[in-house]
Amino acid sequence: MLRPSDKRKPTIFAYILRRFAILILSLLIAAVVLFVLLRLLPGDPANALLSVGADQQQIEAAREQVGSNLPLWEQFLRFVGNLARFDLGTSFVSGKPVVEEIAARLTVTVPLALLGFALAIAIAVPLGILSAVKANRWYGAAISTVSQLGIAIPVFWVGILLVTVFAVNLRLFPSGGYPRRGWQNEGQVLYALALPVLTIGLVMAASLIRYIRSATQDVLGSDYLRTARALGASFSQALIRHGIRNGAVPIVSILGIELATTLLGAVVVERVFALPGLGSMLLLAIEQRDYPNVQGVLFISTLLVLLIGFAADLFQRLIDPRLRERATGAAT
Amino acid sequence: MTGNTIDLGELSRLSRKGRRSILASAALAMLSTSTAALAQDANFDPDASVVIGSLYEPQNLDNTAGAGQGINEAFNGNVYEALFTLTDAGDVTPGLVAEQTISEDGLTYTFKLRPNVTFHSGDPLTAQDVKHSIERVVAPDSKSSRKKSLATISGIETPDDQTVVVKLSARSISLPYNLSYVWIVNDAAKDLNAGEDGTGPYRLDEWRRGSSLALSRNDKYWGTAPTNGEVVFQYFTDATALNNALLTGAVDVITSVQSPDSIAQFKDNPDFTVTAGQSTTKELLAFNDRVEPFNNVKVRKAIARAIDDKKLLQSIWGEYGTLIGSFVPPTDPWYVDLTGVDAYDVESAKALLKEAGFADGFSFKLDTPNYDPHPIVAQFLQSELAKVGIKVEINVITANEWYTKVYKAHDFQATLQEHVNHRDIVFYGNPDFYWGYNNPDVVDLIKESEAAANTDAQTAKLTEANRIIAEDAASNWLYLYPQIVVSSSAVTGYPVNGLNSQFFAYNIKKSGN
């Protein structure tokens, strides 16, 4: 932390630099943990390339190809060496560059997570505020109850339910799959993503409503809101001018965590809806012991999560002058 | 060189379409559930896009680089052709070969290639390409599961562009059959892991890993043009998601239904056709025949008698599937009904155990792959064997672990596994195979069968081997999977047996509207 006595003019860059160092360190720790965990699992990445009928010579050749015949320390050095050069390598199984596949998968997972996230906010913010402001009305209580229920329901079950109702019975949306030309045809992608996005949106909204409700309740009981009212602002004016901004500060960090969770948790939704996203890539790669793919996905996911945390932090500072001043040292 | 020329012209003159519809009607005649299958031939859309739903996505696009069974499904006969074709009915017919000559000693095969065949890239098919294609499969870094079966090839010569001479170190009656697994690829093709250059009726349009693989019609195809414009293999990891896709019309046909419970919703619905064909996938309780107590024939026979296979099959597949008494399915030429050998009989199982010195039973660990149907089968075996005093400890492992622990290290007592291959009784002639069955008579019979001068002699030898492994209860063959294809009733003409996981798409017709 920068002390007020610091002569150097501290900037937001120092803060970014520090965050960046943490990011790199986290990535390294994640990489090492992953390396160890993967090797603790019984099995061999060469197996994914072989079938029943392969002879000893073929088994050895496959092990040599993927490097699983090398001593562990040598495998580790190779792995760290590649990582240092930002080289995620090529998949053992498909022979394709890992980066290429991750890039293709991200075009599914990122829109899925972001759209689900946007939908969740669109549902949760008005309902959360409403349930706090009108806590003593029947619908205020109803919203709270329904959101509690929503939290208890697992995401895959919501997905299956939506498929049964909207795809199998009503035939409004596809039950799964992804258009093969991807974003060359936005309409088809959005159509394919409709139910998965709704699934994520509903589940995430359920938990967000609670946070927004309690944040709003805090704001409602605050002194500054009372003061604003005393100075002549109407209730809604005071709420919009002072309440939302103050209430948003804790919500932003929750949102950051929720978004990160959605990106990583897309694995379940992707499976239910047969979407070729990052989650299904990870699942398959672990099953096949395709180390470069597992490492690549983890590397990118860790990066994404850290970046989201970083962005949420920055955003909080932007909307809250008190935090901003602390970070830039401008208060001195 | 004097030799006897076999004229293959007769067969090749019959159009592919003609041949296949004969086979299809023969196959359909055996089935009761597919009444609608031939009804809609009249008004099909020749440019239709057929969406094929499958659970078997290839891992890459090269069958010598460990692509898995999914690549056979998508590419065999569709994108790549071979010198010979293994048809859905199990026959070996000429593919890119127009004429073959076999020397009297059976050691030299001369193949004349079909003229005017071109690869998708436009290059003409030459003998060099064939030589290159065969060498790819037997190369040191080849992962092909068929590599071993081509080991007798000692040299390949190409006297001219249209002639390939294959020399063998020993007679190999299955050479044409084995060559049906060898894709003919352009020797100039670069990236076969993610691309292709074959001669088939379809070319690769696009592969989106984790989702779909699209093939479009090759308009320069040498043979009969496909009856559809494109086929898209849509991949799923979850059987329920796949079934929903068929229910909602997102896919037209499912290549192989693996969730018995889901069949009911399609069966009584006129919008769908359910077809039950013959698979070659066998569910096995494989013992490690090297270790106590399974090195004792009596123990193995006792276990076979203690298990009610019929009840097991019924509880998993209902009315579908077939009981087998050995490793050989009815579609292999050396099939004989051996279900009577060690039939279900608890009392004689107990007697055999007593004779073997295990009157009080014993316990063993059963390595069980973690995917369907193995865990359910393991529980069934546990309760069946408990009745004769045998205690089963179920050890659930992943497919990858299975390969390391059971297949490579032979570190197991007994395991469950599904064996998908066609004509794979040869595994019992290899004492180093994971189950460690070692009977010199069987080893010899299998070796001799390959050196047989004609198919009758081959069939006689393998039938004999088949009887011996059954009498020895080398493994316990629980049942043969059914091969169930479900389609929208707008779609006809797909293969029903899925032999060797192949799914020829070129005769699929989709009614236009």
Interface residues (C-beta under 8 A of the other chain):
Chain A: P42 G43 D44 N47 A48 L49 L50 S51 V52 G53 A54 D55 Q57 Q58 I59 A61 A62 Q65 V93 S94 G95 K96 E101 A104 R105 I160 V163 A167 V168 R171 P174 S175 G176 G177 Y178 R180 R181 G182 R271 V272 F273 A274 L275 P276 G277 S280 M281 L283 L284 E287 Q288 R289
Chain B: Q59 N60 A65 G66 G68 Q69 P140 D141 S142 K143 S145 R146 K147 K148 N193 A194 E206 R208 R209 G210 S211 S212 A214 V232 Q234 Y235 F236 T237 D238 T240 A241 L242 N244 A245 L247 T248 A250 V251 I397 T398 A399 N400 E401 Y403 T404 K405 Y407 K408 Q417 H419 N421 D424 F427
